[in-house]
């Protein structure tokens, strides 16, 4: 999902933005000086969690003797300059984005796509990035998906042939049934439906966007030979799933001890490098030197004094995440500490709340009194230094913060907000490294306090985390990555091997497009999905069950016993009576089999969708139709199509493709 902004602003294929794979012109060789001192540009967009790993790598590369240029948000660039790096602004400020109505909605609902409409600030970052890179003259650009647009524009159009590699900080950079794509949380799975289904749907959405753009261009009179260079459905398959054929691997910058490679990953096309993180000593030195990234206003000494004044504290910090008001966030943090009976260090991050945010009234007075003796509010702190001194760390579950807390040997409580944070919360639970809670917006101080108390008292969790921390300590992601980049530039870029692989990759895509040129979109997708079925047996099995299910639904429709939910939610009860026990709610567009009908009450069984296995429902409420009969078998696909149209209606009207983007 990382490139949703660039899908619209540059109208490029999401897969190309997220994988950075060869497009026509990408593999042309660029003359390079015969030296082992390389000029490497590092580019990212996002929050501190997206920038700090690249800053860590930048410092490691400089220590290894290389020149580094940084591209990111304006705030990132200011921090980079504190560390002596030159750079340029190449992306919108995410802090501003998350403060918009769309950004707040995204965090409060857990839906990353909800903030997509707010990403465009009207600035031409293509031009800014090109100007900066031209002045630097990179041997290599290493970038993350969120800033894919300007980097692709530079490598494919402005200066074709510039060597580039994509990096991701999460395993979600490569599809797996172990986790879903971070941007599709709004697509809820049915019981038994594999996570790989979400990846297949993401492929279909991206492919449809590409194909719609191609057809629109042809209607506008764009020459066919030019349109033939645009990304198509086939590009999405290659870029998103055929990693073993990519000209260059994706670098996965996280600890393999924290998340080993899933069993269903391709055999090649990816490299787990280890974390890109500053050491405890480097962070502490930066804080003492006044570096704003780790110490806002000289707070380090206050923190040291607080830690030494009593029992080991709990850390609470949500970084760039915020749900509700400052008062809500402050009361949640202090209230949870009070329930847990723990002292705490609360790092406000972008939310900027403090004890003065607790509000007024009897409850606020109690929390303020507890806070005065037991809580230290801070604006920033060096995680690698602070976390080992905490009994437990509570945060939103960004992968950087999670690895910092687990790497410090500190039991961790993840309160997810959106994107990969739900997967991380699940993993922390499954591995018993701490606990993952419900979405931050739904969490109460009492619930969070109980979780903190339990985690702090669990010796098994403490043992597990210590073992993980010991394994993570053996890794050196910065050193590994520096050596990898040096070798890749020498052995792959300078020798022309990368260029040759780019040409081969492009030729394979063109060959498939030529083979598919007379097929309808539905037929193309049938072939692409058939390949996914071969790659992922769990998806194949689900699709086989789905085919049988559709046949059964068609039969029910012929009999007049297939219904579907028209309202956003449909309450189901255990019995015919309206006051009988509630058994759950059926989601909109769920298909139901009619078992019995008594007036306006229907006894139904779940066929396809989300809701209880069986229950009684009303056909209408206050004159509004809630469930309706499916008129004929052909209507089944129309209803499902409307379900997806409505699911993504907030993204409609976006131009699907950049007319200058090549394969």
Order of alpha helices (4+ residues) and beta strands (2+ residues): alpha-alpha-beta-alpha-beta-alpha-beta-alpha-alpha-alpha-beta-alpha-beta-alpha-alpha-alpha-beta-beta-alpha-alpha-beta-alpha-beta-alpha-beta-alpha-beta-alpha-beta-alpha-beta-alpha-alpha-alpha-alpha-alpha-alpha-beta-beta-beta-beta-beta-beta-beta-beta-beta-alpha
